[in-house]
Structures are given as structure tokens and as C-alpha cells.
Amino acid sequence: MPFYEPTDELFKDIQERLKELTAVVKQKQLMNPEDLFCDNQEFMLIMNISKRTAQLWRDTGYIGFSQLGNKIYYRIKDIQDLLNENYNPKTK
């Protein structure tokens, strides 16, 4: 197996990409949660639920959503509100 030695040009390219990614992440962190959406797959991963449970929650009005064609989106704020509404504080 030949030894691969990165060049300065490759390092500069990687550094530039990292700067761009860092800027995107920082910008998203500053955005209002009401402006951020996630798709159904991300929602299921966040909530650790099945596709059927996500469908049930939408059908019963448990969570708000937007639908564009076959694609479903949820506001991050709505997910936070759902969790806050169902929060049970620690008892002493």
C-alpha cells in the first residue's frame, strides 16, 4: 500500500471547507427555532419513534407539521413545545 502524503494545497482546501462549515453551523445556532425545520426522518430520530408513531401524532394533532408533496417537515419550536408540555419535573 503506497504512503499518501497530503500536499499544502490539499490542506488549504480542507481548511477552507472547515471554515465554510463552521460559518454555516454558527449561523444556524443563531437562528430562531421557529425558523428551523427538520424532515420526518430527522424527527423520528430526535424523538426515537417509528414512522407509524409519527403518523399517529400528526393524525391526532399531537404535533404540527407541514407537507410539501410527499415530504413532511416539523418546526423545531413545535418539537421543543411538545417536550416542554409533557415535561415532568423531578420530585424531591
Secondary structure, 3 states (H helix, E strand, C coil): CCCCCCCHHHHHHHHHHHHHHHHHHHHHHHCCHHHCEEEHHHHHHHHCCCHHHHHHHHHCCCCCCEEECCEEEEEHHHHHHHHHHCCCCCCC
